[in-house]
Amino acid sequence: MKKILSFILISAMLFALSACAPEKKTDIIAELGLNSETKSATEHTVKVNSAIFSKLDFEDTSEYENATRGLIAAPEVLELKDAEGNLVWSQKAYSFVDNYEKAPDTVNPSLWENTKNNHAYGLFEVVEGIYQVRGYDMANMTVVAGKTGWILFDPLMSVECSSAAMQLINEKLGERPIKAVVISHSHVDHYGGIAGVISKDEVADAEKPINEQLASGKIPIIVPEGFREHAVAENIYAGKAMGRRANYQYGVVLDPGEKGKLSFGIGMGQSTGTGSYLSPTYEIKITGETVVIDGIEMEFQLTPGTEAPSEMNTWFPQFKALWVAENCTGTLHNLYTLRGAQVRDGAAWAKYIMEAITLYGNEAEVAFQSHNWPHWGNETVNRYLTDNASVYQFINDQTLTYINQGYTADEISNMIRLPEALEKVWYTRQYYGTLKHNSQAVYQKYMGWYDANPVHLDPLEPTESAKKWVEYLGDTDEVLRKAKEDFDKGEYRWVAEVTNVLVFADPENEAARLLCADAFEQLGYQSESGIWRNAYLSAALELREGNQAGKVVQAKGGAMLKEMSPEMIFSYMGIILDKYAVEKENIVVNITVSDLGEQYVLNFRNGVLLVQSGALSDKADVSVTCPRLVLLYLLQNKADDFVKTAKVEGEVEKLLLIAENLNELSAADVGFFNIVEP
């Protein structure tokens, strides 16, 4: 309502101004001095960024000391390429950070410190017997030395990166066989590179118990309960949309630089090499379960619903070392990630960190993790864990306090602040998650999208709303003149908001695009969060140069499709089905998955796919018997191959009708949608 009132007041003022304006239109772009060039920091941005120096203790270099402690070896230049010679990862691109004694004006000084820390790459010793390769991808790869081989944790995102990391380990520490792979959680940057360190033929038999897997000489892949389901589902069901939004979050369309992409709390970016997936062979199902591999005892602590739906910490009693996965990362993390994902539970996150303190806090001498660097010393470890738990609990609790006082999500995000002592802690600063969007996540978790104001029950879609605002506002040149005055005052949030309305009303309004881009750019320069910086600067780039999605270098892969269970395949069918094209059809399909011995009934009715498991219908129009992987032909628009390979009985034409309408995401550019314009 506040936003509506502000527009009404401005429209009245601008209507009065436009009534006095001369009939002859000026070149508003030239008049306002707008252009498509990247700008320097304005005096207002310089002032905002300079204020950070008095807010934080820049004399405290403990995080940099932790980031560089234990360095064993690092190449002078780190650039990794795929088999075709394409660059898939580069630390060289960030070498410019070494040329500055302090942060440039176009960078929040706090984010600059985090960028320097994340630029420390190479092979590091955590404690004798535990080593990490950091800065070779967005995540870390960790190895633990057993009696005869390596136990490997989180084999990165791309095959090329994990292979290079393993080569560095073997060169500097001596070559050893891999005895087991442990994957801490279900996000692709922690398992996508697995084929770079082990092959499918080396993987243990998942049908055997863990002791027999280990005795077989093959390599078990150990994961937390629910790993496969969540790893596949997150990358498939909303994968197209997440991929496009990830372009903004990770700054994929940006060049590294003082006016471009920097670190974002947990790394420098996403590698763009070859993704892979190998099925896990053993799930950890209870906290406290202990497994001994190659003489190394590991006790697991399940932490579901924290940073990932399926996640676990690991305790190494021989080393007094606590692996905290991605539950603590040296930055405030996301309760809601900007690329899109299920909201995470801040209270559960805090609870599991506190449980780790209860279980291991008395003995732990080092805490290390899947991003960033370790923290050493029992007192430091306990403070580190407690501070991390505190910020997630505070965000959860204070947001609920405000909710019960009647405040909306937008109001809360503008009100909330951390207690002063927590606000000054370097390792909980807002480089990745922010208080603003994490509080919105808590609101969403408990209250949903609706703020109880009926005007938001059925709003116009953004373009139609924007056109009506412009109709009411009147002369858009007058709006732009006022917006430029506010830009010159440093009111960038408002300028971005009002000019983006003009863009949605008329995407050809070049002056609105350019001024909106300039406002986004300054907001990016001021952002402490690397992903906010990336989002703002990506928006500015696309307003100036158009949609950049088609230019993005995509990681290679496709392994996840092959890991879908029949239930996942049928769920995805429902997503990609052209429901309106078949809404008048009533088709029943029996499916027998021959290699799994499973039976399903697929009911296509009123454009909806409903699935029954463990049954067959005696009224089916068509019956199919095939192995699980043959079902993928239907997802890939290969109906002819499906019919040739599967045993199909009954009205084949009805099956083909369904197959030809599994096409809603088949267009090559379906993930190229606009974000900052209609």
C-alpha positions, 0 to 999 in steps of 0.5 A, spaced: 500 500 500 505 504 501 508 503 494 501 504 491 500 511 495 507 513 493 506 512 485 499 516 486 503 522 489 508 522 484 503 521 478 499 527 481 505 531 481 508 529 474 501 530 471 502 538 474 509 538 471 507 535 464 501 540 463 506 546 463 511 542 459 512 544 452 509 540 446 516 539 443 519 533 445 527 533 447 532 527 446 531 525 453 537 520 453 542 526 451 538 531 456 539 526 462 546 524 459 545 517 459 549 512 455 550 504 455 557 505 458 559 502 464 560 507 470 565 508 475 562 509 483 558 515 484 560 520 490 554 517 494 557 509 492 564 512 495 561 514 501 557 508 502 563 504 501 567 508 505 563 507 511 564 500 512 571 501 514 569 504 520 563 499 521 568 493 521 575 491 524 580 491 518 585 490 522 583 483 524 586 479 519 584 472 522 580 470 516 585 471 511 590 468 516 586 462 516 585 462 508 592 461 507 594 457 513 597 450 511 599 452 504 603 446 501 603 448 494 599 452 488 601 453 481 603 460 480 597 461 474 591 456 475 587 455 469 583 449 467 581 447 460 576 441 458 579 436 452 577 441 447 581 447 450 575 451 453 576 454 459 572 451 465 575 454 471 580 460 472 583 464 478 588 468 473 581 472 472 582 474 479 589 476 479 587 484 479 585 483 486 593 483 488 594 490 484 590 494 490 592 496 497 585 497 499 578 496 495 577 500 489 571 505 490 566 500 486 567 494 491 564 494 498 570 493 502 568 487 506 566 483 500 573 485 497 576 482 503 572 476 502 574 476 495 582 476 497 581 470 501 577 466 496 583 467 491 588 463 496 588 457 492 592 450 492 593 444 496 593 446 504 594 442 510 588 442 515 591 437 520 597 432 519 593 427 515 587 431 512 588 436 506 584 440 502 584 443 495 581 450 495 580 454 490 579 449 484 572 450 483 566 453 487 567 448 493 573 444 496 575 437 495 578 434 501 582 428 502 583 424 509 590 419 509 588 412 511 593 407 512 594 405 505 589 410 501 585 416 501 578 417 503 575 423 499 570 428 501 566 432 496 569 431 489 567 438 486 562 440 481 566 439 474 570 433 472 576 437 469 576 440 476 576 434 480 581 431 476 586 437 477 585 437 484 587 430 485 593 430 480 595 436 485 594 431 491 598 425 488 604 430 486 605 433 492 603 428 497 604 421 494 599 417 490 595 413 493 588 409 491 582 412 493 578 407 498 572 411 499 568 417 497 563 421 502 559 426 499 556 431 504 550 433 501 545 433 495 548 440 491 551 439 485 558 443 486 559 437 491 559 431 487 558 433 479 566 432 479 566 425 481 568 421 474 574 425 475 577 421 481 573 414 480 570 410 474 563 407 474 567 400 474 571 402 481 564 403 484 562 398 490 556 394 489 550 397 493 547 391 494 552 389 499 553 391 506 558 397 507 563 392 510 563 387 504 563 393 500 570 395 503 572 388 503 571 387 496 576 392 494 571 397 490 570 404 492 563 405 496 560 412 495 557 414 502 551 419 502 546 422 507 539 419 507 535 421 501 541 424 497 539 421 491 532 423 491 534 430 492 540 431 488 536 429 482 529 432 483 533 439 484 536 439 478 531 436 474 524 439 476 525 446 476 532 446 472 531 450 466 528 456 471 534 455 476 539 455 471 537 461 468 536 465 475 543 462 476 546 466 471 544 472 475 546 469 482 553 467 480 554 472 475 555 467 469 554 473 464 559 478 467 567 478 467 571 478 473 573 485 475 573 491 479 566 493 476 564 486 475 564 479 478 568 478 485 567 472 490 560 471 493 562 468 500 563 461 498 567 461 492 569 465 486 564 462 481 561 455 478 566 451 474 563 450 466 566 443 465 563 436 465 558 434 470 557 427 472 554 423 477 555 416 480 550 412 484 551 412 491 552 405 494 551 406 502 546 411 506 547 414 513 541 413 516 542 415 523 546 420 527 552 417 531 553 411 526 560 410 525 564 407 519 571 405 519 575 405 513 582 404 512 584 405 519 580 412 519 574 412 524 568 417 522 562 418 526 556 421 522 551 427 524 545 427 520 543 435 519 537 434 514 533 441 512 539 445 513 543 448 508 540 442 503 535 437 504 540 431 505 546 433 509 551 430 514 557 432 518 562 428 520 567 427 526 574 424 526 576 422 533 583 420 531 584 428 529 579 431 533 577 434 527 569 436 525 567 436 518 561 441 518 559 440 511 556 446 508 552 448 515 558 453 517 561 456 511 565 462 513 559 467 511 552 468 512 549 462 508 542 462 504 535 460 508 533 462 501 537 462 495 536 467 489 536 462 484 530 458 487 530 452 491 525 450 497 526 455 503 531 452 508 529 452 516 533 457 520 531 454 527 533 447 524 540 449 522 541 452 528 539 446 532 543 441 528 549 446 529 548 446 537 547 438 537 554 438 533 557 442 539 554 437 544 556 431 541 563 434 539 565 441 542 569 438 548 574 435 544 574 438 537 580 442 535 579 444 528 572 445 524 573 445 517 568 444 511 566 444 504 567 451 502 572 456 505 577 455 510 578 451 517 578 454 524 583 452 529 583 451 537 577 448 541 575 455 544 575 458 537 571 452 534 566 453 539 565 460 538 565 459 530 559 454 531 556 458 536 556 464 532 553 461 526 548 458 530 546 464 533 545 468 526 540 463 523 536 462 530 536 470 530 533 471 523 528 465 524 526 468 531 526 476 530 522 475 523 517 471 527 517 476 532 515 482 527 510 477 523 506 477 530 507 484 530 503 485 524 509 487 519 509 484 512 515 481 509 518 487 505 517 491 512 521 486 516 527 486 511 528 493 512 527 493 519 531 487 521 539 487 524 543 483 527 545 484 534 551 489 534 556 483 537 554 478 531 554 484 526 562 485 527 564 477 526 567 476 519 565 469 518 558 471 519 558 477 514 553 477 508 557 475 502 552 470 500 546 470 504 543 477 507 539 478 513 534 481 508 532 476 503 533 470 509 528 474 513 523 474 507 525 466 507 522 465 514 516 469 512 515 465 506 516 459 510 511 460 516 506 465 512 507 464 504 506 469 499 500 473 501 501 479 506 493 479 508 492 485 504 486 483 499 489 488 493 495 482 493 490 477 492 489 477 484 494 483 482 495 484 474 501 481 471 507 486 471 507 488 464 499 490 464 500 493 471 506 497 468 502 500 462 497 502 467 502 506 472 505 509 465 498 511 463 496 514 470 503 517 471 503 521 464 509 524 461 514 518 462 520 523 460 518 527 466 518 521 470 525 520 468 527 527 469 525 526 476 528 519 477 534 522 474 534 527 480 533 522 485 539 518 482 543 524 483 541 524 490 543 517 491 536 514 491 538 508 487 533 503 490 527 507 488 530 509 481 531 502 479 524 501 482 520 506 478 524 506 471 523 498 471 516 500 471 517 504 465 521 498 462 516 493 463 511 498 460 515 499 454 521 495 453 523 500 447 524 506 452 531 506 452 532 512 457 528 508 462 533 502 460 539 506 461 537 509 467 535 503 471 541 500 469 545 505 472 541 505 478 542 497 478 550 498 477 551 503 483 547 498 488 551 492 485 558 496 487 555 497 494 553 490 495 556 486 501 553 480 498 557 477 492 550 474 489 546 481 490 552 484 486 552 479 481 544 480 480 544 487 480 550 488 475 547 482 471 541 486 470 545 492 468 548 489 463 542 486 460 538 492 460 544 495 456 545 490 451 539 485 451 538 478 454 545 474 455 542 467 456 544 465 449 551 467 450 552 463 457 557 457 457 553 451 459 556 446 463 556 439 460 553 433 463 546 430 462 548 424 467 542 426 472 537 424 467 539 417 467 539 416 475 531 418 475 527 413 478 520 411 475 516 416 480 521 421 478 520 420 470 513 420 471 513 426 475 517 430 470 512 427 465 507 431 468 511 437 468 513 437 461 506 435 458 502 440 454 496 439 459 491 444 455 493 440 448 490 433 452 485 436 457 479 433 453 483 426 453 482 420 458 487 415 457 490 410 462 497 407 461 499 401 464 507 401 465 511 395 468 518 396 469 521 390 467 528 391 470 525 393 477 519 389 477 515 395 479 508 396 476 504 403 475 498 406 472 498 412 469 492 416 468 491 422 463 485 425 465 483 433 464 490 435 462 493 432 469 497 426 470 496 422 476 500 416 478 498 409 482 504 405 484 504 398 485 498 396 481 496 395 474 489 397 471 484 392 467 481 398 463 488 400 461 488 403 453 495 401 452 500 397 456 507 397 456 513 393 459 520 396 458 526 397 463 527 403 467 532 407 462 527 406 456 522 410 459 527 416 458 526 416 450 519 419 452 522 425 456 527 426 450 521 426 444 524 419 441 517 416 441 519 412 435 525 409 439 521 408 445 515 404 441 521 400 437 524 398 444 519 397 449 513 392 449 507 395 447 500 392 447 493 396 446 492 402 442 499 405 441 496 411 438 494 414 444 501 413 447 503 416 441 498 422 442 501 423 449 508 422 447 508 428 442 505 432 447 511 431 452 514 438 449 513 444 454 520 444 455 523 441 449 525 448 445 532 450 445 531 457 448 526 455 453 531 457 459 533 464 456 527 467 458 527 475 460 528 477 467 529 484 468 524 486 462 518 483 459 
